[in-house]
Amino acid sequence: MFSENARPVAWPLFFFYFFFCALIGVMMPYISVYYKSIGLSASEIGRLMSTFTLSGILIPHFWGWLTAKIGLPKRILQFAILGCFIAVIPFNWNDQFETLWLLTCTMALFYSALIPMTDSLAVRSIRNLDVPYTRLRVGGSIGYVVAVAGGGFLIGQFGIAIVIPTMCVCLALAVVTSFFLKEQAYEVSTQKESISFLSLVKTPESMLFFVLAFLAFMSHAPFNVFFAVHLSNLGYSGEHIGLLMALGVVIEIVLFLFFGNTIKHFHVVHIITLCFICGIVRWFLVGWFASNVWVLVFTQLLHCITFALFHMVSIEQIRRLFPERFAGQGQAMYSAFAIGLGGGIGMVITGYLWEWAGGEWAFTAASLTSALALLILIMSQSR
């Protein structure tokens, strides 16, 4: 998988992605079920879950500044993952919304930094090696699959209370793995730039991309927060929910491993159009026909398009729209505006909509969000 000279750098990054995304594989699908089991309302669950994404609007910029100031990205990443681990431990002994909200805010201070910091360290670490970024990122997808399937099995065997201890174990292993990462010197450019980052963001093409990414992540909010609850309400067991969640990511792994270069042969507008069409279909079917397991299997197969393919195109767009010296800021803007703001607002709205109208209409709203994004894209091309 990796050449001999690349292994000392690539494998630690691969396994760090594995354990960190294993945390996400346990937390995102199942913690909402855990919160429901301790008596929290849907709106309270939505507000707790949105904290992770809303914190991604500003906090990653602070960690980026700190990394540039100190010049030791590995040490900063270790500090963040350790802080996240310490913050999650008290979740084991608290069940009040106010306390859980304070703990979630503390955890989010560290958690929101991990994805952009890991991506940045990975890209910098392999730039002189013959290793594609997707080979490292697939470690995260595999970790997510293992955690989703394993989490469903553990819940079936030991009950929903196992979720928080499992999160602690995933974070502990990520902390250990971080000590094997290779430090990369942080370079600071002292040359005066002829263009500014803001001027690149304000171009019509960049603004269109960020709006579409914002809507794409907003449409995934019901899935990220309440998919497991939705299936649980329909009578699916923890094992079945875990397997269905894992199926979508298995297809994602195939896409990352074997089709990373294929997207370059298609126009980006056509690919994004396909992503939103599949989003319209996927969320509508999940909302109204999830009682049919074969419909769910089909919708999970669409995960490789609505999420993985869109993410691959987004990374390419950032590389194309922002020169190398602005690539980090472009990635931070993508994480803040799309993942943070789009996903966070979507989670808050989903929580209230779930209480007022039910799961069917929450996923219908996601389908309509994808339809709005598709309409904006079509209108942009007709000018």
PLY file of the C-alpha trace (Angstrom):
ply
format ascii 1.0
element vertex 383
property float x
property float y
property float z
element edge 382
property int vertex1
property int vertex2
end_header
0.00 0.00 0.00
2.88 2.35 0.80
6.43 2.29 -0.57
9.25 1.38 1.81
10.54 4.94 2.21
7.01 6.28 2.77
5.93 3.78 5.45
7.47 5.53 8.51
5.48 8.65 7.62
2.35 7.16 6.05
1.39 4.37 8.46
1.22 6.54 11.63
-0.97 9.01 9.74
-3.12 6.16 8.43
-3.72 4.80 11.92
-4.29 8.24 13.43
-7.04 8.76 10.85
-8.30 5.27 11.71
-8.73 5.88 15.45
-9.93 9.46 15.17
-12.59 8.56 12.60
-13.48 5.54 14.74
-14.43 8.11 17.38
-16.67 9.83 14.81
-18.11 6.44 13.82
-19.21 5.85 17.40
-20.20 9.39 18.31
-22.15 10.68 15.32
-24.59 7.79 14.77
-25.04 6.59 18.35
-24.59 9.42 20.84
-27.97 10.87 19.85
-29.53 7.49 20.76
-27.65 7.64 24.07
-28.89 11.17 24.72
-32.45 10.05 23.99
-32.04 7.14 26.45
-31.14 9.54 29.29
-34.21 11.68 28.66
-33.00 14.58 26.51
-35.44 16.10 24.01
-34.83 16.23 20.26
-34.15 19.98 20.34
-31.63 19.50 23.17
-29.92 16.73 21.19
-29.78 18.96 18.13
-28.23 21.79 20.13
-25.62 19.48 21.67
-24.64 17.96 18.34
-24.55 21.34 16.58
-21.90 22.51 19.07
-19.30 20.30 17.36
-19.95 21.77 13.94
-20.63 25.38 14.96
-17.33 25.43 16.85
-15.65 24.70 13.53
-16.52 28.18 12.27
-13.85 30.08 14.23
-11.84 27.71 16.43
-9.76 26.03 13.66
-8.42 29.48 12.73
-7.11 29.89 16.29
-5.37 26.51 16.17
-3.92 27.39 12.76
-2.56 30.66 14.17
-1.12 28.83 17.19
0.57 26.26 14.96
2.11 29.00 12.84
3.23 30.86 15.96
4.87 27.86 17.66
5.91 26.05 14.48
5.30 22.54 15.86
2.15 21.10 14.21
2.64 17.62 15.68
2.81 18.97 19.24
-0.27 21.13 18.72
-2.15 18.15 17.29
-1.10 16.01 20.27
-2.29 18.70 22.67
-5.65 18.90 20.88
-6.28 15.14 20.82
-5.24 14.83 24.49
-7.55 17.70 25.44
-10.40 16.04 23.57
-9.76 12.77 25.42
-9.71 14.44 28.84
-12.87 16.42 28.03
-14.94 13.36 27.07
-14.23 11.37 30.25
-16.75 13.27 32.47
-19.53 12.40 30.00
-19.61 9.02 31.76
-21.08 10.50 34.95
-23.39 13.32 33.79
-26.89 13.22 32.35
-28.17 16.82 32.75
-28.44 18.96 29.61
-26.72 22.02 31.11
-23.72 20.00 32.31
-23.51 18.05 29.06
-23.63 21.31 27.10
-20.67 22.72 29.05
-18.74 19.48 28.59
-19.59 19.44 24.88
-18.35 23.01 24.47
-15.08 22.07 26.17
-14.66 18.99 24.01
-15.52 20.99 20.88
-12.67 23.44 21.55
-10.27 20.58 20.83
-12.38 18.37 18.55
-13.03 21.07 15.94
-9.29 21.52 15.40
-8.51 17.88 14.69
-9.81 17.40 11.14
-8.19 20.48 9.51
-4.98 20.04 11.52
-4.69 16.35 10.61
-5.40 17.06 6.94
-2.83 19.85 6.92
-0.17 17.68 8.61
-0.92 14.77 6.25
-0.64 16.85 3.09
2.60 18.45 4.27
4.08 15.13 5.37
3.56 13.33 2.03
4.35 16.17 -0.36
7.77 14.67 -1.21
6.56 11.08 -1.15
4.70 9.07 -3.78
1.61 8.74 -1.59
-1.81 10.12 -2.58
-3.78 11.85 0.15
-6.74 9.49 -0.39
-4.58 6.51 0.68
-4.18 8.11 4.10
-7.75 9.34 4.29
-9.09 5.84 3.59
-7.68 4.84 6.99
-10.32 7.11 8.48
-13.06 5.54 6.38
-12.00 2.05 7.48
-11.93 3.18 11.12
-15.40 4.65 10.72
-16.75 1.39 9.27
-15.21 -0.70 12.04
-16.58 1.67 14.69
-20.08 1.89 13.22
-20.41 -1.88 12.83
-18.64 -2.61 16.12
-20.60 0.06 17.93
-23.88 -1.43 16.79
-22.74 -4.86 18.01
-21.57 -3.50 21.38
-24.86 -1.65 21.88
-26.74 -4.85 21.14
-24.64 -6.77 23.67
-24.14 -4.24 26.48
-26.75 -1.53 25.93
-26.56 2.08 24.80
-24.50 3.13 27.85
-21.42 1.59 26.17
-21.22 4.53 23.73
-19.28 6.95 25.98
-16.67 4.37 27.18
-16.12 3.32 23.55
-15.49 6.96 22.59
-12.91 7.17 25.39
-11.11 4.08 24.08
-10.97 5.45 20.52
-9.52 8.74 21.74
-6.99 7.01 23.99
-5.70 5.00 21.02
-5.52 8.16 18.90
-3.46 9.85 21.63
-1.01 6.92 21.65
-0.77 6.92 17.84
-0.02 10.67 17.77
3.39 10.03 19.37
4.45 8.13 16.24
3.62 10.95 13.82
6.56 12.65 12.12
7.08 16.32 12.87
7.14 18.66 9.90
8.69 22.11 10.05
6.20 24.94 9.54
7.27 27.35 6.81
6.34 31.00 7.02
6.47 33.13 3.90
7.96 36.60 4.36
7.32 37.74 0.78
4.62 40.31 0.10
1.73 38.75 -1.77
0.36 40.41 -4.91
-3.15 39.06 -4.20
-5.05 38.57 -0.99
-6.94 35.56 0.28
-10.10 37.65 0.61
-9.97 38.62 -3.06
-9.87 34.92 -3.99
-12.84 34.15 -1.71
-14.89 36.96 -3.26
-14.66 35.64 -6.83
-18.06 34.45 -8.16
-16.78 30.89 -8.64
-15.47 30.66 -5.07
-18.62 32.11 -3.56
-20.78 29.69 -5.58
-18.67 26.77 -4.39
-18.93 27.75 -0.71
-22.71 28.26 -0.95
-23.16 24.83 -2.55
-20.88 23.22 0.06
-22.85 24.97 2.81
-26.12 23.49 1.50
-24.55 20.07 0.95
-23.50 19.76 4.59
-26.77 21.25 5.81
-28.67 18.53 3.91
-26.65 15.84 5.72
-27.60 17.17 9.18
-30.63 14.87 9.80
-28.52 11.89 8.77
-25.61 12.83 11.03
-27.77 13.44 14.09
-30.94 11.37 13.86
-30.43 8.55 11.35
-29.86 5.98 14.10
-32.80 7.35 16.09
-35.00 7.25 12.98
-34.15 3.60 12.36
-34.46 2.74 16.05
-37.97 4.20 16.07
-38.81 1.95 13.12
-37.72 -1.15 15.04
-34.22 -1.75 13.66
-31.76 -3.32 16.09
-28.39 -1.82 16.97
-26.61 -4.46 14.90
-28.73 -3.70 11.83
-28.23 0.04 12.20
-24.46 -0.46 12.49
-24.33 -2.64 9.38
-26.38 -0.16 7.36
-24.12 2.70 8.46
-21.04 0.66 7.62
-22.34 -0.20 4.15
-22.28 3.44 3.07
-18.69 3.91 4.18
-17.51 0.65 2.60
-18.64 2.04 -0.76
-16.86 5.29 0.16
-13.63 3.33 0.72
-13.92 1.78 -2.74
-14.39 5.23 -4.25
-11.37 6.67 -2.40
-9.09 3.75 -3.28
-9.90 3.12 -6.93
-11.63 6.15 -8.41
-9.61 9.07 -7.07
-8.35 10.07 -10.52
-11.56 9.28 -12.40
-13.28 12.53 -11.44
-10.66 14.48 -13.40
-12.22 13.15 -16.61
-15.60 14.79 -15.92
-16.71 18.41 -15.68
-17.06 19.54 -12.08
-20.55 20.96 -12.70
-21.78 17.59 -13.93
-20.36 15.80 -10.89
-21.89 18.24 -8.40
-25.21 18.04 -10.24
-25.14 14.26 -9.79
-24.38 14.69 -6.06
-27.42 16.89 -5.47
-29.78 14.77 -7.58
-28.76 11.75 -5.51
-29.23 13.85 -2.36
-32.82 14.69 -3.33
-33.61 11.02 -3.89
-31.68 9.71 -0.87
-33.16 11.92 1.83
-36.73 11.61 0.54
-36.50 7.81 0.55
-34.92 7.73 4.02
-37.70 9.94 5.34
-40.70 8.06 3.99
-39.61 4.53 3.03
-37.00 3.58 5.65
-39.20 0.72 6.91
-38.14 -1.18 3.77
-34.62 -2.48 4.37
-33.83 -2.70 0.64
-34.69 0.96 0.21
-32.26 1.73 3.04
-29.56 -0.37 1.38
-30.04 1.64 -1.82
-29.88 4.97 0.02
-26.70 3.93 1.81
-25.11 3.06 -1.53
-25.80 6.66 -2.53
-23.56 7.79 0.37
-20.49 7.45 -1.84
-22.01 10.10 -4.13
-23.74 12.54 -1.77
-20.79 12.68 0.65
-17.58 11.02 -0.60
-17.75 12.19 -4.23
-18.74 15.70 -3.18
-15.85 15.78 -0.69
-13.37 14.65 -3.36
-14.60 17.35 -5.74
-14.44 19.93 -2.96
-10.78 19.15 -2.19
-9.96 19.51 -5.89
-11.89 22.78 -6.09
-9.99 24.22 -3.13
-6.69 23.27 -4.76
-7.81 24.87 -8.02
-9.39 28.04 -6.63
-6.63 28.83 -4.11
-2.89 28.87 -4.92
-0.62 26.73 -2.76
0.23 29.56 -0.37
-3.50 30.05 0.32
-4.45 26.36 0.32
-4.51 26.09 4.11
-6.75 29.13 4.45
-8.99 27.78 1.71
-9.33 24.50 3.58
-10.08 26.38 6.81
-12.75 28.43 5.06
-14.30 25.26 3.64
-14.34 23.65 7.09
-15.70 26.78 8.77
-18.39 27.82 6.31
-19.55 24.45 4.96
-18.90 21.88 7.69
-19.15 24.27 10.64
-21.84 26.78 9.72
-23.80 24.63 7.26
-23.70 21.48 9.34
-24.27 23.32 12.62
-27.27 25.34 11.49
-28.67 22.21 9.86
-28.40 20.28 13.14
-30.16 22.99 15.15
-32.98 23.24 12.61
-33.23 19.46 12.43
-33.63 19.17 16.20
-36.60 21.54 16.29
-38.13 20.18 13.09
-37.86 16.66 14.47
-39.86 17.68 17.54
-42.49 19.65 15.61
-43.09 17.46 12.56
-41.26 14.16 13.02
-38.42 12.35 11.29
-40.15 12.02 7.93
-40.38 15.77 7.47
-36.87 16.38 8.82
-35.45 14.22 6.03
-37.86 15.81 3.55
-36.35 19.17 4.49
-32.92 17.70 3.71
-34.21 16.60 0.31
-35.55 20.11 -0.34
-32.18 21.58 0.68
-30.48 19.43 -1.96
-33.10 20.59 -4.47
-32.36 24.24 -3.60
-28.63 23.65 -4.13
-29.32 22.02 -7.49
-31.51 24.96 -8.53
-28.79 27.47 -7.57
-26.21 25.48 -9.55
-28.43 25.30 -12.64
-29.22 29.03 -12.47
-25.53 29.86 -12.12
-24.76 28.02 -15.35
-27.50 29.77 -17.34
-25.99 33.22 -16.91
0 1
1 2
2 3
3 4
4 5
5 6
6 7
7 8
8 9
9 10
10 11
11 12
12 13
13 14
14 15
15 16
16 17
17 18
18 19
19 20
20 21
21 22
22 23
23 24
24 25
25 26
26 27
27 28
28 29
29 30
30 31
31 32
32 33
33 34
34 35
35 36
36 37
37 38
38 39
39 40
40 41
41 42
42 43
43 44
44 45
45 46
46 47
47 48
48 49
49 50
50 51
51 52
52 53
53 54
54 55
55 56
56 57
57 58
58 59
59 60
60 61
61 62
62 63
63 64
64 65
65 66
66 67
67 68
68 69
69 70
70 71
71 72
72 73
73 74
74 75
75 76
76 77
77 78
78 79
79 80
80 81
81 82
82 83
83 84
84 85
85 86
86 87
87 88
88 89
89 90
90 91
91 92
92 93
93 94
94 95
95 96
96 97
97 98
98 99
99 100
100 101
101 102
102 103
103 104
104 105
105 106
106 107
107 108
108 109
109 110
110 111
111 112
112 113
113 114
114 115
115 116
116 117
117 118
118 119
119 120
120 121
121 122
122 123
123 124
124 125
125 126
126 127
127 128
128 129
129 130
130 131
131 132
132 133
133 134
134 135
135 136
136 137
137 138
138 139
139 140
140 141
141 142
142 143
143 144
144 145
145 146
146 147
147 148
148 149
149 150
150 151
151 152
152 153
153 154
154 155
155 156
156 157
157 158
158 159
159 160
160 161
161 162
162 163
163 164
164 165
165 166
166 167
167 168
168 169
169 170
170 171
171 172
172 173
173 174
174 175
175 176
176 177
177 178
178 179
179 180
180 181
181 182
182 183
183 184
184 185
185 186
186 187
187 188
188 189
189 190
190 191
191 192
192 193
193 194
194 195
195 196
196 197
197 198
198 199
199 200
200 201
201 202
202 203
203 204
204 205
205 206
206 207
207 208
208 209
209 210
210 211
211 212
212 213
213 214
214 215
215 216
216 217
217 218
218 219
219 220
220 221
221 222
222 223
223 224
224 225
225 226
226 227
227 228
228 229
229 230
230 231
231 232
232 233
233 234
234 235
235 236
236 237
237 238
238 239
239 240
240 241
241 242
242 243
243 244
244 245
245 246
246 247
247 248
248 249
249 250
250 251
251 252
252 253
253 254
254 255
255 256
256 257
257 258
258 259
259 260
260 261
261 262
262 263
263 264
264 265
265 266
266 267
267 268
268 269
269 270
270 271
271 272
272 273
273 274
274 275
275 276
276 277
277 278
278 279
279 280
280 281
281 282
282 283
283 284
284 285
285 286
286 287
287 288
288 289
289 290
290 291
291 292
292 293
293 294
294 295
295 296
296 297
297 298
298 299
299 300
300 301
301 302
302 303
303 304
304 305
305 306
306 307
307 308
308 309
309 310
310 311
311 312
312 313
313 314
314 315
315 316
316 317
317 318
318 319
319 320
320 321
321 322
322 323
323 324
324 325
325 326
326 327
327 328
328 329
329 330
330 331
331 332
332 333
333 334
334 335
335 336
336 337
337 338
338 339
339 340
340 341
341 342
342 343
343 344
344 345
345 346
346 347
347 348
348 349
349 350
350 351
351 352
352 353
353 354
354 355
355 356
356 357
357 358
358 359
359 360
360 361
361 362
362 363
363 364
364 365
365 366
366 367
367 368
368 369
369 370
370 371
371 372
372 373
373 374
374 375
375 376
376 377
377 378
378 379
379 380
380 381
381 382
